[in-house]
Amino acid sequence: MNLTKVDKMGRTVIPSDIRKILNIKEGDYIEWTIENNKVIIRKKISIDKNLIKKRFEELRKKAPECFTEKEVEEDKWALEEWALAKLGLSE
């Protein structure tokens, strides 16, 4: 168990063994959430949205025509945003 102290500004130190396990480096963002009266801390992963969009295009090219023939630009955007949100990658 790790124990840290909170200073008067509300700051604390993430213990080095936890930083190593989560690969937390200087400048990284940390997400704080509360679930069932417990604090959950996660490293925020940076996402290259262009890479994701490129992968969507690759998948569309391989998809059967029945899944792509009626695609409208608005639907395409909504699907990408929905998929990013489901993966926890939207901002």
C-alpha positions in Angstrom: 0.0 0.0 0.0 1.2 3.5 -0.9 0.6 6.5 1.3 1.0 10.1 0.3 0.2 13.4 1.9 -1.9 16.2 0.4 -0.5 19.7 0.7 -2.4 22.9 1.4 -2.9 23.4 -2.4 -4.5 19.9 -2.7 -1.5 18.4 -4.4 0.0 15.0 -3.8 2.7 12.9 -5.3 2.0 9.7 -7.3 4.4 7.1 -5.9 7.2 6.1 -8.2 6.2 2.4 -8.4 2.7 3.4 -9.6 4.1 5.9 -12.1 6.3 3.1 -13.5 3.4 0.6 -13.7 1.2 3.2 -15.5 4.1 4.6 -17.5 3.3 8.1 -16.3 5.8 10.7 -17.4 6.2 14.5 -16.8 3.5 16.3 -18.7 1.1 13.4 -18.9 -2.6 14.0 -18.0 -4.3 12.0 -15.2 -8.0 11.4 -15.1 -9.7 11.3 -11.7 -13.2 9.8 -11.3 -15.3 8.7 -8.4 -17.1 5.3 -8.5 -18.8 3.8 -5.4 -17.0 6.2 -3.0 -13.6 5.3 -4.4 -11.3 7.5 -6.4 -10.2 5.9 -9.7 -7.0 7.4 -11.3 -6.1 6.7 -14.9 -3.5 7.9 -17.3 -5.1 9.9 -20.1 -3.9 8.4 -23.4 -3.2 10.8 -26.2 -5.0 9.9 -29.4 -3.9 10.6 -33.0 -7.4 11.1 -34.6 -5.9 11.2 -38.1 -4.6 7.7 -37.6 -8.0 6.5 -36.4 -9.8 8.2 -39.4 -7.3 6.5 -41.7 -8.1 3.1 -40.1 -11.8 3.8 -40.5 -11.3 4.4 -44.2 -9.3 1.2 -44.5 -12.1 -0.7 -42.9 -14.7 0.9 -45.1 -12.8 -0.2 -48.2 -12.9 -3.8 -46.9 -16.6 -3.8 -45.8 -19.2 -5.4 -47.9 -21.0 -2.9 -50.2 -24.3 -3.3 -48.4 -22.7 -1.6 -45.4 -21.3 1.3 -47.3 -23.5 2.1 -50.3 -25.9 4.5 -48.6 -23.4 6.3 -46.5 -24.0 10.1 -46.1 -21.3 12.4 -44.9 -23.2 13.3 -41.8 -23.7 9.6 -40.9 -20.0 9.0 -41.5 -19.1 11.7 -39.0 -21.7 10.5 -36.4 -20.4 6.9 -36.7 -16.8 8.0 -36.1 -17.7 10.1 -33.1 -19.9 7.3 -31.7 -17.1 4.7 -32.2 -14.5 7.0 -30.6 -16.8 7.6 -27.6 -17.4 3.8 -27.2 -13.6 3.3 -27.2 -13.2 6.1 -24.6 -11.1 8.1 -27.1 -13.3 11.1 -27.6 -12.5 14.4 -25.8 
